[in-house]
C-alpha cells in the first residue's frame, strides 16, 4: 500500500510564525514522508536565525534548497556571501553554517530533506 498523496493550495493555508519572529517571519508547509516544502515570507531587516545577533549561524543536518520568488536576501554559507533575488535558487549542504539577512520583504520556497519541522 502506498502513502496517500497530499495536496496544498497555498492561499488556503494559514501562515504560522517562524520560531519567535511573529509576523516578521511566517511559513506554510507541506511535509511528506522524506521531504518538506515551505512557503516562507520574511520582512525586510530580519536576520535569521537570530535577529538579536546577526552574526549567529544556523546549522542543521538537513539539505536545504531555497528559491526566492520575490525580494532579496544576503546569505552567507560557510563564509561565502551571496545576494539572492527573484528567480534564483541556492542549495545549502547538510551541516553548512549559514546566516541570512533579508534586504527586502522576501517570499521564497524552501525544500528540506529530511523535513526540518
MMTF fields as JSON, N, C-alpha, C and O atoms, coordinates in Angstrom:
{
  "mmtfVersion": "1.0.0",
  "mmtfProducer": "UNKNOWN",
  "numBonds": 467,
  "numAtoms": 468,
  "numGroups": 117,
  "numChains": 1,
  "numModels": 1,
  "chainsPerModel": [1],
  "groupsPerChain": [117],
  "chainIdList": ["A"],
  "bondAtomList": [4, 2, 8, 6, 12, 10, 16, 14, 20, 18, 24, 22, 28, 26, 32, 30, 36, 34, 40, 38, 44, 42, 48, 46, 52, 50, 56, 54, 60, 58, 64, 62, 68, 66, 72, 70, 76, 74, 80, 78, 84, 82, 88, 86, 92, 90, 96, 94, 100, 98, 104, 102, 108, 106, 112, 110, 116, 114, 120, 118, 124, 122, 128, 126, 132, 130, 136, 134, 140, 138, 144, 142, 148, 146, 152, 150, 156, 154, 160, 158, 164, 162, 168, 166, 172, 170, 176, 174, 180, 178, 184, 182, 188, 186, 192, 190, 196, 194, 200, 198, 204, 202, 208, 206, 212, 210, 216, 214, 220, 218, 224, 222, 228, 226, 232, 230, 236, 234, 240, 238, 244, 242, 248, 246, 252, 250, 256, 254, 260, 258, 264, 262, 268, 266, 272, 270, 276, 274, 280, 278, 284, 282, 288, 286, 292, 290, 296, 294, 300, 298, 304, 302, 308, 306, 312, 310, 316, 314, 320, 318, 324, 322, 328, 326, 332, 330, 336, 334, 340, 338, 344, 342, 348, 346, 352, 350, 356, 354, 360, 358, 364, 362, 368, 366, 372, 370, 376, 374, 380, 378, 384, 382, 388, 386, 392, 390, 396, 394, 400, 398, 404, 402, 408, 406, 412, 410, 416, 414, 420, 418, 424, 422, 428, 426, 432, 430, 436, 434, 440, 438, 444, 442, 448, 446, 452, 450, 456, 454, 460, 458, 464, 462],
  "bondOrderList": [1, 1, 1, 1, 1, 1, 1, 1, 1, 1, 1, 1, 1, 1, 1, 1, 1, 1, 1, 1, 1, 1, 1, 1, 1, 1, 1, 1, 1, 1, 1, 1, 1, 1, 1, 1, 1, 1, 1, 1, 1, 1, 1, 1, 1, 1, 1, 1, 1, 1, 1, 1, 1, 1, 1, 1, 1, 1, 1, 1, 1, 1, 1, 1, 1, 1, 1, 1, 1, 1, 1, 1, 1, 1, 1, 1, 1, 1, 1, 1, 1, 1, 1, 1, 1, 1, 1, 1, 1, 1, 1, 1, 1, 1, 1, 1, 1, 1, 1, 1, 1, 1, 1, 1, 1, 1, 1, 1, 1, 1, 1, 1, 1, 1, 1, 1],
  "groupList": [{"groupName": "UNK", "atomNameList": ["N", "CA", "C", "O"], "elementList": ["N", "C", "C", "O"], "formalChargeList": [0, 0, 0, 0], "bondAtomList": [1, 0, 2, 1, 3, 2], "bondOrderList": [1, 1, 2], "singleLetterCode": "X", "chemCompType": "L-PEPTIDE LINKING"}],
  "groupTypeList": [0, 0, 0, 0, 0, 0, 0, 0, 0, 0, 0, 0, 0, 0, 0, 0, 0, 0, 0, 0, 0, 0, 0, 0, 0, 0, 0, 0, 0, 0, 0, 0, 0, 0, 0, 0, 0, 0, 0, 0, 0, 0, 0, 0, 0, 0, 0, 0, 0, 0, 0, 0, 0, 0, 0, 0, 0, 0, 0, 0, 0, 0, 0, 0, 0, 0, 0, 0, 0, 0, 0, 0, 0, 0, 0, 0, 0, 0, 0, 0, 0, 0, 0, 0, 0, 0, 0, 0, 0, 0, 0, 0, 0, 0, 0, 0, 0, 0, 0, 0, 0, 0, 0, 0, 0, 0, 0, 0, 0, 0, 0, 0, 0, 0, 0, 0, 0],
  "groupIdList": [1, 2, 3, 4, 5, 6, 7, 8, 9, 10, 11, 12, 13, 14, 15, 16, 17, 18, 19, 20, 21, 22, 23, 24, 25, 26, 27, 28, 29, 30, 31, 32, 33, 34, 35, 36, 37, 38, 39, 40, 41, 42, 43, 44, 45, 46, 47, 48, 49, 50, 51, 52, 53, 54, 55, 56, 57, 58, 59, 60, 61, 62, 63, 64, 65, 66, 67, 68, 69, 70, 71, 72, 73, 74, 75, 76, 77, 78, 79, 80, 81, 82, 83, 84, 85, 86, 87, 88, 89, 90, 91, 92, 93, 94, 95, 96, 97, 98, 99, 100, 101, 102, 103, 104, 105, 106, 107, 108, 109, 110, 111, 112, 113, 114, 115, 116, 117],
  "secStructList": [7, 7, 7, 7, 7, 7, 7, 7, 7, 4, 4, 4, 1, 7, 7, 3, 3, 7, 6, 6, 7, 4, 4, 4, 3, 3, 3, 3, 3, 3, 3, 7, 1, 1, 7, 3, 3, 3, 3, 3, 3, 3, 7, 6, 6, 7, 3, 3, 1, 7, 6, 6, 7, 6, 6, 7, 7, 5, 7, 7, 1, 1, 3, 3, 3, 3, 3, 3, 3, 3, 1, 3, 3, 3, 3, 3, 3, 6, 6, 3, 3, 3, 3, 3, 3, 6, 6, 7, 3, 3, 3, 3, 7, 6, 6, 7, 7, 3, 3, 3, 3, 3, 1, 1, 7, 3, 3, 3, 3, 3, 3, 3, 3, 1, 7, 7, 7],
  "xCoordList": [0.844, 0.0, 0.883, 1.875, 0.542, 1.325, 0.718, -0.455, 1.546, 1.044, 0.091, 0.219, -0.859, -1.8, -1.115, -0.293, -1.438, -0.871, -1.402, -2.491, -0.614, -1.03, -1.128, -0.331, -2.109, -2.353, -2.53, -3.279, -1.845, -1.943, -2.268, -1.689, -3.194, -3.431, -2.916, -3.545, -1.763, -1.066, -1.965, -1.881, -2.818, -3.658, -4.633, -5.128, -4.914, -5.848, -5.175, -5.855, -3.852, -3.115, -2.839, -2.303, -3.198, -2.927, -1.43, -0.829, -0.816, 0.609, 0.821, -0.015, 1.942, 2.346, 3.617, 4.416, 3.825, 5.073, 6.253, 6.174, 7.337, 8.559, 9.341, 9.871, 9.411, 10.037, 9.432, 8.207, 10.217, 9.663, 9.681, 9.696, 9.68, 9.758, 8.395, 8.317, 7.325, 5.988, 5.645, 5.964, 4.988, 4.565, 5.712, 5.519, 6.903, 8.065, 8.578, 9.29, 8.22, 8.63, 7.553, 7.292, 6.931, 5.875, 6.144, 6.883, 5.515, 5.676, 4.384, 3.514, 4.293, 3.253, 4.022, 4.994, 3.605, 4.404, 3.555, 2.392, 4.171, 3.659, 4.779, 5.875, 4.494, 5.517, 5.129, 4.051, 6.038, 5.856, 6.622, 7.033, 6.806, 7.492, 8.986, 9.561, 9.623, 11.076, 11.512, 12.706, 10.575, 10.935, 9.845, 8.731, 10.201, 9.269, 9.472, 10.602, 8.371, 8.449, 7.722, 6.638, 8.351, 7.78, 7.7, 8.614, 6.612, 6.489, 6.724, 5.924, 7.818, 8.277, 8.204, 8.569, 7.722, 7.726, 8.519, 8.227, 9.527, 10.376, 10.282, 10.331, 10.147, 10.105, 11.518, 12.48, 11.635, 12.923, 13.529, 12.836, 14.827, 15.554, 15.707, 16.492, 14.972, 15.108, 16.451, 16.855, 17.134, 18.326, 17.892, 17.23, 18.26, 17.884, 19.14, 19.916, 19.369, 18.377, 18.092, 17.086, 18.919, 18.738, 18.735, 19.79, 17.571, 17.52, 18.292, 18.68, 18.515, 19.249, 20.763, 21.514, 21.209, 22.644, 22.867, 22.883, 23.04, 23.177, 24.361, 24.423, 25.296, 26.454, 26.193, 26.984, 25.09, 24.814, 24.51, 23.708, 25.155, 24.989, 24.012, 23.876, 23.347, 22.455, 23.135, 23.774, 23.0, 23.42, 22.333, 21.691, 22.138, 21.193, 21.606, 22.291, 21.187, 21.598, 20.821, 21.068, 19.891, 19.05, 19.692, 20.34, 19.51, 19.835, 18.718, 17.546, 19.073, 18.091, 18.286, 19.403, 17.194, 17.221, 16.195, 15.017, 16.637, 15.771, 15.685, 16.705, 14.461, 14.206, 13.487, 12.427, 14.057, 13.442, 12.408, 12.718, 11.174, 10.098, 10.016, 9.787, 10.207, 10.23, 11.091, 11.241, 11.656, 12.537, 13.984, 14.351, 14.803, 16.234, 16.73, 16.277, 17.677, 18.333, 19.832, 20.311, 20.551, 22.003, 22.203, 21.733, 22.894, 23.111, 24.597, 25.293, 25.072, 26.461, 26.43, 25.855, 27.049, 27.112, 28.57, 29.312, 28.981, 30.377, 31.347, 32.398, 30.999, 31.868, 31.777, 32.436, 30.976, 30.828, 29.508, 28.437, 29.608, 28.429, 27.872, 28.614, 26.545, 25.844, 24.596, 24.04, 24.154, 22.84, 21.981, 22.351, 20.831, 19.948, 18.634, 18.031, 18.197, 16.987, 15.974, 16.144, 14.912, 13.825, 14.312, 15.112, 13.805, 14.158, 15.469, 15.883, 16.13, 17.402, 17.197, 16.346, 18.003, 17.925, 19.299, 20.307, 19.329, 20.593, 20.419, 19.395, 21.412, 21.394, 22.391, 23.539, 21.935, 22.773, 23.012, 22.065, 24.256, 24.54, 24.24, 24.274, 23.949, 23.74, 24.951, 26.095, 24.688, 25.756, 26.486, 27.335, 26.189, 26.891, 26.373, 25.168, 27.279, 26.837, 26.391, 27.051, 25.258, 24.731, 23.925, 23.44, 23.795, 23.013, 22.452, 23.089, 21.253, 20.632, 20.126, 19.658, 20.237, 19.652, 18.728, 19.122, 17.508, 16.533, 16.55, 16.169, 17.002, 17.209, 15.901, 15.792, 14.919, 13.583, 12.589, 12.977, 11.311, 10.308, 10.519, 10.581, 10.629, 11.026, 10.07, 9.684, 9.696, 8.896, 9.708, 10.286, 9.755, 10.548, 9.947, 9.136, 10.364, 10.058, 11.336, 12.421, 11.185, 12.338, 11.999, 10.929, 12.939, 12.79, 13.824, 14.991, 13.377, 14.252, 14.158, 13.062, 15.313, 15.368, 16.394, 17.563, 16.008, 14.639, 13.913, 14.529, 12.606, 11.859, 12.521, 13.114, 12.412, 13.059, 12.113, 12.559, 10.83, 9.87, 8.809, 7.908],
  "yCoordList": [-1.186, 0.0, 1.241, 1.294, 2.214, 3.447, 4.516, 4.449, 5.515, 6.66, 7.462, 7.482, 8.119, 8.966, 10.242, 10.795, 10.719, 11.99, 13.135, 13.053, 14.195, 15.391, 16.525, 16.616, 17.384, 18.492, 19.757, 19.766, 20.824, 22.093, 23.195, 23.268, 24.043, 25.3, 26.364, 26.643, 26.961, 27.835, 28.936, 29.255, 29.514, 30.626, 30.173, 31.0, 28.88, 28.36, 27.936, 27.573, 27.982, 27.563, 28.786, 29.785, 28.71, 29.803, 29.862, 28.833, 31.041, 31.137, 30.985, 31.389, 30.403, 30.257, 31.069, 31.204, 31.618, 32.341, 31.383, 30.249, 31.854, 31.057, 31.313, 32.406, 30.325, 30.405, 31.569, 31.683, 32.425, 33.511, 34.858, 35.906, 34.843, 36.08, 36.701, 37.757, 36.069, 36.628, 36.859, 36.037, 37.99, 38.287, 38.731, 38.903, 38.92, 39.315, 38.154, 38.367, 36.921, 35.74, 34.678, 34.212, 34.3, 33.293, 32.208, 32.4, 31.058, 29.954, 29.17, 29.199, 28.471, 27.482, 26.248, 26.374, 25.071, 23.889, 22.739, 22.58, 21.944, 20.638, 19.659, 19.766, 18.707, 17.746, 16.363, 15.848, 15.783, 14.424, 13.463, 13.808, 12.268, 11.227, 11.512, 11.271, 12.03, 12.235, 13.649, 13.946, 14.527, 15.895, 16.85, 16.444, 18.126, 19.17, 20.385, 20.74, 21.016, 22.288, 23.322, 23.076, 24.486, 25.581, 26.82, 27.112, 27.536, 28.851, 29.845, 29.934, 30.591, 31.442, 32.902, 33.255, 33.749, 35.192, 35.841, 35.63, 36.635, 37.334, 38.83, 39.26, 39.607, 41.06, 41.615, 41.041, 42.723, 43.397, 43.693, 44.114, 43.464, 43.756, 42.585, 42.657, 41.491, 40.321, 39.646, 39.447, 39.297, 38.447, 37.075, 36.971, 36.03, 34.683, 33.828, 33.79, 33.154, 32.683, 33.597, 33.386, 34.597, 35.366, 36.863, 37.437, 37.5, 38.932, 39.781, 40.908, 39.244, 39.984, 39.845, 40.635, 38.849, 38.625, 38.231, 37.042, 39.218, 38.934, 38.036, 37.508, 37.854, 37.007, 35.54, 34.673, 35.252, 33.86, 33.024, 33.418, 31.877, 30.984, 29.862, 29.452, 29.386, 28.231, 27.037, 27.175, 25.887, 24.632, 23.598, 23.616, 22.714, 21.611, 20.472, 20.689, 19.254, 18.084, 17.932, 16.988, 18.836, 18.739, 19.451, 20.486, 18.895, 19.647, 20.671, 20.356, 21.891, 22.963, 23.575, 23.917, 23.707, 24.377, 25.494, 25.245, 26.73, 27.906, 28.628, 28.923, 28.91, 29.672, 30.959, 30.92, 32.087, 33.382, 33.665, 33.657, 33.915, 34.264, 35.77, 36.25, 36.517, 37.976, 38.481, 37.803, 39.673, 40.249, 39.835, 39.257, 40.144, 39.805, 39.498, 40.079, 38.563, 38.256, 38.157, 37.761, 38.531, 38.32, 37.083, 37.022, 36.104, 34.869, 34.56, 34.728, 34.107, 33.684, 32.204, 31.81, 31.386, 29.943, 29.541, 29.743, 28.97, 28.538, 29.673, 29.437, 30.901, 32.05, 32.711, 33.724, 32.164, 32.729, 33.503, 32.951, 34.797, 35.673, 35.785, 35.893, 35.756, 35.949, 36.773, 36.747, 37.507, 38.14, 37.36, 37.175, 36.905, 36.046, 36.79, 37.282, 36.867, 37.601, 36.739, 35.524, 37.363, 36.627, 35.709, 36.1, 34.482, 33.504, 32.788, 31.953, 33.101, 32.45, 31.418, 31.576, 30.36, 29.265, 29.0, 29.09, 28.672, 28.355, 27.057, 26.85, 26.184, 24.913, 25.006, 25.409, 24.628, 24.643, 23.2, 22.493, 22.752, 21.363, 21.08, 21.994, 19.828, 19.472, 19.87, 19.645, 20.458, 20.825, 22.117, 22.531, 22.771, 24.013, 25.167, 25.414, 25.879, 27.036, 28.156, 28.44, 28.794, 29.86, 30.854, 30.562, 32.052, 33.139, 33.961, 34.095, 34.51, 35.31, 36.635, 36.716, 37.665, 38.966, 39.283, 39.159, 39.69, 39.96, 41.441, 42.273, 41.761, 43.138, 43.811, 45.037, 43.013, 43.477, 42.474, 41.375, 42.836, 41.817, 40.702, 40.958, 39.478, 38.366, 37.199, 36.838, 36.616, 35.394, 34.334, 34.586, 33.141, 32.08, 30.715, 30.543, 29.758, 28.356, 27.705, 27.921, 26.9, 26.195, 24.709, 24.323, 23.895, 22.443, 21.932, 22.322, 21.056, 20.43, 18.923, 18.364, 18.26, 16.806, 16.377, 16.742, 15.62, 15.29, 16.52, 17.574, 16.405, 17.557, 18.137, 17.415, 19.455, 20.145, 20.373, 20.465, 20.465, 20.749, 19.671, 19.72],
  "zCoordList": [0.0, 0.0, 0.0, 0.727, -0.787, -0.866, 0.028, 0.395, 0.375, 1.131, 0.261, -0.963, 0.898, 0.171, -0.289, 0.44, -1.486, -1.929, -1.066, -0.498, -0.982, -0.257, -1.259, -2.193, -1.057, -1.978, -1.156, -0.179, -1.547, -0.832, -1.821, -2.905, -1.436, -2.138, -1.177, -0.157, -1.506, -0.571, -0.01, 1.176, -0.844, -0.359, 0.726, 1.492, 0.801, 1.798, 3.104, 4.063, 3.144, 4.331, 5.201, 4.72, 6.466, 7.397, 7.696, 8.006, 7.611, 7.939, 9.445, 10.254, 9.788, 11.188, 11.399, 10.472, 12.607, 12.863, 12.813, 13.286, 12.236, 12.17, 13.447, 13.651, 14.289, 15.609, 16.377, 16.416, 16.979, 17.794, 17.068, 17.715, 15.733, 14.961, 14.688, 14.061, 15.142, 14.975, 13.518, 12.659, 13.235, 11.871, 10.976, 9.772, 11.539, 10.728, 9.885, 8.904, 10.262, 9.511, 9.678, 10.787, 8.566, 8.623, 7.592, 6.626, 7.834, 6.889, 6.759, 7.629, 5.641, 5.362, 4.896, 4.151, 5.32, 4.998, 4.496, 4.869, 3.642, 3.245, 3.538, 2.988, 4.409, 4.814, 4.319, 4.618, 3.556, 3.084, 3.969, 5.077, 3.471, 4.246, 4.394, 5.455, 3.321, 3.362, 3.021, 3.059, 2.69, 2.31, 2.782, 3.112, 2.802, 3.215, 2.318, 1.983, 1.936, 1.23, 2.071, 2.599, 2.179, 2.951, 2.076, 1.305, 2.203, 1.582, 2.711, 3.643, 2.629, 3.723, 3.295, 2.174, 4.212, 3.989, 5.112, 6.289, 4.746, 5.706, 5.428, 4.275, 6.481, 6.344, 6.183, 6.693, 5.48, 5.302, 6.673, 7.599, 6.778, 8.008, 8.945, 9.89, 8.71, 9.58, 9.325, 8.179, 10.412, 10.356, 10.856, 11.888, 10.134, 10.544, 10.645, 9.691, 11.742, 12.688, 13.877, 14.555, 14.166, 15.393, 15.1, 14.829, 15.148, 14.855, 15.866, 15.561, 17.069, 18.096, 17.955, 18.526, 17.204, 16.991, 15.534, 15.218, 14.63, 13.201, 12.854, 11.744, 13.775, 13.492, 13.83, 13.459, 14.531, 14.913, 13.676, 12.83, 13.583, 12.435, 12.768, 13.92, 11.746, 11.872, 11.22, 10.178, 11.822, 11.183, 11.452, 12.502, 10.507, 10.691, 9.769, 8.769, 10.11, 9.322, 8.018, 7.266, 7.735, 6.551, 5.366, 5.529, 4.184, 2.978, 2.784, 2.989, 2.392, 2.217, 0.837, 0.449, 0.108, -1.19, -1.134, -0.877, -1.374, -1.259, -2.594, -3.217, -3.03, -4.249, -3.863, -3.238, -4.232, -3.952, -5.04, -6.231, -4.603, -5.533, -5.733, -6.843, -4.633, -4.69, -3.544, -2.528, -3.709, -2.692, -2.889, -3.912, -1.88, -1.95, -0.551, 0.435, -0.491, 0.773, 0.559, -0.503, 1.601, 1.638, 2.491, 3.628, 1.948, 2.68, 2.7, 1.699, 3.847, 3.998, 4.344, 5.359, 3.5, 3.701, 3.752, 2.791, 4.878, 5.041, 4.709, 4.114, 5.091, 4.893, 3.529, 3.295, 2.622, 1.28, 1.219, 1.472, 0.876, 0.843, -0.564, -1.541, -0.645, -1.917, -1.665, -0.567, -2.68, -2.656, -3.64, -4.799, -3.159, -3.949, -4.153, -3.199, -5.412, -5.755, -6.477, -6.573, -6.991, -7.635, -8.752, -9.602, -8.725, -9.747, -9.493, -10.297, -8.386, -8.073, -6.962, -6.088, -7.026, -6.07, -5.499, -6.2, -4.216, -3.559, -2.79, -2.139, -2.86, -2.124, -0.977, -1.162, 0.202, 1.401, 1.809, 2.151, 1.779, 2.134, 3.605, 4.428, 3.94, 5.338, 6.185, 5.79, 7.342, 8.271, 7.965, 8.753, 6.85, 6.492, 7.352, 7.389, 8.049, 8.834, 7.898, 6.898, 8.231, 7.371, 8.176, 9.269, 7.595, 8.18, 7.023, 5.978, 7.223, 6.162, 6.726, 7.862, 5.897, 6.18, 5.016, 3.857, 5.319, 4.276, 3.962, 4.786, 2.748, 2.31, 1.913, 1.944, 1.543, 1.159, 1.718, 2.114, 1.755, 2.045, 1.027, -0.175, 1.505, 0.646, 0.806, 1.918, -0.319, -0.328, -1.034, -2.091, -0.452, -1.059, -0.776, 0.135, -1.574, -1.349, -0.839, -1.379, 0.216, 0.764, 0.865, 1.336, 0.411, 0.482, 1.483, 1.444, 2.378, 3.364, 3.247, 3.215, 3.182, 3.16, 4.201, 4.076, 5.219, 5.599, 6.138, 6.292, 6.429, 6.966, 8.203, 9.004, 8.347, 9.464, 10.64, 11.783, 10.373, 11.459, 11.497, 12.335]
}
